[in-house]
Amino acid sequence: MARRIAAGAAYGGGGIGLAGAATVGLLVAQAQLARRRVGNGAAPHVPNADGLYGAAYTVPGEPALRLTMLGDSTAAGQGVHRAGQTPGALLASGVAAIAERPVGLSTVAVPGACSDDLDRQVTLALADPSRVPDICVIMVGANDVTHRMPPTRSVRHLASAVRRLRTAGAEVVVGTCPDLGSVEPVRRPLRWLARRASRQLAAAQTIGVVEQGGRTVSLGDLLGPEFAANPRELFGPDSYHPSAEGYATAAMAVLPTVCAALGLWPAEEERPDAARREGFLPVARAAAEAASEAGTEVTAALPAGPRGPWALLKRRRRRRVPEPEPAPSVQPS
């Protein structure tokens, strides 16, 4: 199904429904009830985390790395109260500590955004040709599922965004659609359909992103088994967006891939480890495996093979994200 969705996105197809979900009265009623109870994160306030991180590493004549966050409320950090608790701030602090170089953070992500807003966000991110981001992190997909956007359309917009960013010279890491089946107010059978739809979209996103030269990290755990086991600790007050601990968990999963894309990860970590079930797979199979296991990275490997393009699937060791600095007042130079 993921391969069909991705193919439809690439060749202009449409009409493929996520999970084959029918418009059954019970499901519609459950969806409306869940939306009322969750509120879908209606509170619009998001802390402004943009600025310079790791200023102590500044070296005269050496520019700061540029990190841009794109996507929806998850990328923006909705649900927390302090700038330092947002995923952008956590990733900027982590990259700065590992690279021993300052990192300028810019956020164009918007709460409530679907994948069709990425074109506008990419235009903002690339508005100044002299300040192209070194690395872009995109987190998107949950609203596409809840708003029933056709998955082929969703993947088409995401792939286009990745292509534009890569053409401009930016590295791209995409956190794929989280597992919406674990949102606490969602009950069966809607929970089962939401989980299946989320994973299908995540797998299709992976295929589309890898084909455009980006990397993906499965964010199933963002709203997955770990969150379901600790809903009071890892969900925010609206039971939909992550808490500060939840965002830290997500940032810790994405940070190794961001560092690898920037060439900051140890060389020995780039070789697949059979003991961790890493290796080269057809991209569709790698995408399916990644969608079912959070924190799994997929990146392009070989352009073609007997079964189409191949990808490298890795389960990177996570590193604890450093405590971010207070919300910076100095803008990136």
C-alpha positions in Angstrom: 0.0 0.0 0.0 2.8 2.4 0.8 4.4 1.7 -2.5 1.1 2.4 -4.3 0.6 5.6 -2.4 4.2 6.8 -3.2 3.8 5.8 -6.9 0.5 7.7 -7.1 2.2 10.7 -5.6 5.0 10.5 -8.1 2.9 10.0 -11.2 -0.1 12.1 -10.3 -2.4 9.3 -9.2 -5.1 9.7 -6.5 -8.0 8.2 -4.8 -6.1 5.6 -2.7 -7.6 5.7 0.7 -5.5 5.3 3.8 -6.3 1.9 5.4 -9.4 1.7 3.1 -11.4 3.5 5.8 -15.1 3.6 5.0 -17.4 6.4 6.1 -19.2 4.4 8.7 -21.5 6.2 11.1 -19.8 4.7 14.1 -16.4 5.9 13.0 -17.6 9.4 12.2 -19.2 9.6 15.6 -16.1 8.4 17.4 -13.9 10.8 15.4 -16.1 13.8 16.3 -16.1 12.7 20.0 -12.3 12.2 20.0 -11.8 15.6 18.4 -14.0 17.3 21.0 -12.2 15.6 23.9 -8.7 16.2 22.5 -9.4 19.6 21.2 -6.7 18.9 18.6 -4.4 21.3 20.5 -6.6 24.3 19.9 -4.5 26.6 22.1 -2.5 28.6 19.5 0.4 29.7 21.8 3.8 28.2 20.8 7.0 29.5 22.5 9.4 31.3 20.2 12.6 29.4 20.3 14.4 31.0 17.3 17.9 32.3 17.9 21.5 31.3 18.4 22.4 28.2 20.5 25.9 27.2 21.6 27.2 30.8 21.5 30.1 29.7 23.6 31.5 27.8 20.6 31.6 30.9 18.4 34.9 31.2 16.5 35.6 34.4 14.6 35.2 33.9 10.9 33.3 30.6 11.3 29.6 30.9 10.6 27.0 29.2 12.7 25.2 26.1 11.4 21.7 26.9 10.3 18.8 24.6 11.4 15.2 25.2 10.2 12.1 23.4 11.5 9.2 22.9 9.1 5.9 21.1 9.5 3.0 21.2 12.0 2.5 21.7 15.7 4.9 18.9 16.5 7.8 20.7 14.7 6.8 24.0 16.2 6.6 22.7 19.8 3.0 23.3 20.6 2.0 22.0 24.1 5.0 23.3 26.1 5.4 26.6 27.8 9.2 27.3 27.5 11.2 27.8 24.4 13.9 25.5 25.6 11.3 22.6 25.7 10.6 22.7 21.9 12.1 20.2 19.6 13.9 22.9 17.6 15.6 24.2 20.7 16.5 20.7 21.9 17.9 19.7 18.4 19.8 23.0 18.1 21.4 22.6 21.5 22.3 18.9 20.8 23.9 19.7 17.4 25.8 22.6 18.9 27.2 20.4 21.7 28.2 17.6 19.3 29.6 19.9 16.6 31.1 22.3 19.1 29.8 25.0 16.9 26.9 27.5 17.3 23.6 26.7 15.7 21.1 29.3 14.5 17.5 28.0 14.8 14.7 29.2 12.5 11.2 27.9 12.7 8.6 28.2 9.9 6.4 25.3 11.1 2.8 26.2 11.9 0.4 24.4 14.3 -2.4 22.8 12.4 -0.5 22.6 9.1 -0.9 19.8 6.6 1.6 18.8 4.0 0.1 21.2 1.5 1.5 24.1 3.6 5.0 22.9 3.1 5.4 24.7 -0.2 4.8 28.1 1.6 7.1 27.1 4.4 9.9 26.1 2.1 9.6 29.4 0.3 10.1 31.2 3.7 13.1 28.9 4.5 14.8 29.7 1.2 13.8 33.4 1.1 17.4 34.5 1.4 19.7 32.6 -1.0 22.7 33.7 1.0 21.4 32.0 4.1 20.3 28.5 2.9 19.8 26.2 5.9 22.5 23.6 6.5 19.9 21.2 7.8 16.1 21.2 7.7 13.9 19.0 9.9 10.3 18.4 8.8 7.7 16.8 11.1 4.3 16.5 9.4 1.5 14.0 8.7 -0.7 13.8 11.7 -3.1 16.5 10.4 -3.1 14.9 7.0 -4.6 11.8 8.6 -7.1 13.6 10.8 -8.2 15.9 7.9 -8.5 12.9 5.6 -6.1 14.4 3.0 -5.6 11.9 0.2 -2.3 10.2 1.0 -1.0 10.5 -2.6 -1.5 14.3 -2.3 0.2 14.3 1.1 3.3 12.5 -0.1 3.4 14.6 -3.3 3.7 17.8 -1.3 6.3 16.4 1.1 8.4 15.0 -1.7 8.3 18.3 -3.5 9.4 20.1 -0.4 12.3 17.8 0.1 13.3 18.1 -3.6 13.3 22.0 -3.3 15.4 22.0 -0.1 17.9 19.4 -1.4 18.3 21.3 -4.7 19.0 24.5 -2.7 21.8 22.6 -0.9 20.2 21.8 2.4 20.3 18.4 4.1 16.8 17.2 5.0 15.5 14.9 7.8 11.8 14.0 8.0 10.1 12.8 11.1 7.4 10.7 9.6 3.7 10.6 10.7 3.3 9.6 14.4 1.1 6.8 15.5 -2.3 8.4 16.1 -3.8 5.2 17.3 -2.4 5.9 20.7 -4.1 9.3 21.3 -5.8 8.6 24.6 -9.5 9.6 23.7 -9.5 7.5 20.6 -11.3 4.2 21.0 -11.7 1.0 19.0 -12.3 0.6 16.1 -11.2 4.1 15.2 -8.0 3.5 17.2 -7.1 0.6 14.9 -7.9 2.5 11.7 -5.9 5.5 13.0 -2.9 3.4 13.7 -3.0 1.6 10.4 -3.5 4.9 8.5 -0.7 6.5 10.3 1.7 3.7 9.6 0.7 3.5 5.9 1.3 7.2 5.5 4.7 7.1 7.4 5.9 4.3 5.1 4.7 6.2 2.0 6.4 9.3 3.3 9.6 7.4 3.7 9.6 6.2 0.1 8.9 9.7 -1.2 11.5 11.4 0.9 14.3 8.9 0.3 13.7 9.1 -3.5 14.4 12.8 -3.3 17.6 12.4 -1.3 16.3 13.0 2.2 16.5 10.9 5.3 13.6 9.8 7.5 13.2 8.9 11.2 10.1 7.0 12.3 8.3 8.9 15.0 5.9 6.1 15.9 7.0 6.5 19.6 6.0 10.1 19.6 2.4 9.0 20.1 3.2 5.2 20.2 3.7 2.4 22.7 6.0 4.4 25.0 3.4 7.3 25.1 0.5 4.9 25.6 2.3 3.3 28.5 3.0 6.7 30.1 0.2 9.0 29.0 0.3 11.3 32.0 4.1 11.8 31.7 4.5 11.9 27.9 1.4 13.7 26.7 0.7 17.3 27.3 -2.4 18.7 29.0 -4.6 18.4 25.8 -3.8 14.6 25.6 -2.8 15.2 22.0 0.5 17.1 21.9 3.6 15.8 23.7 4.7 17.2 27.0 8.3 18.5 27.5 9.4 14.9 28.3 7.7 13.7 25.1 9.4 16.3 22.9 12.8 15.4 24.5 12.1 11.7 23.6 11.4 12.7 20.0 14.4 15.0 19.8 16.6 12.2 21.1 15.4 9.9 18.3 16.0 12.5 15.6 19.3 14.0 16.8 21.6 11.1 15.6 20.2 11.3 12.1 20.5 15.1 12.0 24.1 14.7 13.1 24.8 12.0 10.5 23.3 14.2 7.7 25.7 16.9 8.8 28.7 14.5 8.9 29.1 14.8 12.6 28.4 11.2 13.6 31.4 8.8 14.2 32.4 7.0 11.0 31.9 3.5 12.6 28.3 4.4 13.2 27.7 4.8 9.5 28.4 1.1 8.8 25.3 -1.2 9.2 25.4 -3.3 12.3 23.9 -6.8 11.7 23.5 -7.2 15.5 21.0 -4.3 15.4 19.3 -5.7 12.3 20.6 -2.9 10.1 21.3 -3.3 6.5 20.4 -2.6 2.8 16.8 -3.3 1.8 14.5 -2.4 -1.1 13.2 1.0 -0.2 9.6 -0.2 0.2 10.5 -2.9 2.6 12.8 -0.6 4.6 9.9 1.9 4.8 7.5 -0.7 6.1 10.0 -1.9 8.8 10.7 1.7 9.8 7.0 2.6 10.1 6.6 -0.2 12.7 9.6 0.6 14.8 10.1 4.2 16.1 13.5 5.7 15.9 14.4 3.8 12.8 16.3 5.8 10.1 16.0 5.2 6.4 18.3 6.8 3.8 19.0 6.3 0.1 21.7 3.7 -0.8 21.5 2.4 -4.3 19.5 4.1 -7.1 18.3 0.8 -8.6 18.4 -2.9 -8.1 16.4 -6.1 -9.1 13.5 -4.9 -6.9 13.9 -1.1 -7.5 15.7 1.5 -5.4 17.5 0.3 -2.2 17.9 2.1 1.1 20.0 1.7 4.2 17.9 1.0 7.4 19.6 1.9 10.6 18.7 1.8 14.3 21.0 4.4 15.6 22.1 4.5 19.3 20.3 7.4 20.8 22.2 10.1 22.8 20.7 12.1 25.5 19.9 15.6 24.3 21.7 18.3 26.3 19.7 20.7 28.4 19.1 23.7 26.1 20.2 27.1 27.0 17.6 29.7 28.1 15.6 31.1 25.2 18.1 33.1 23.2 17.8 36.8 22.6 20.6 37.0 20.0 19.5 36.2 16.5 21.7 33.9 14.3 24.5 35.7 12.5 
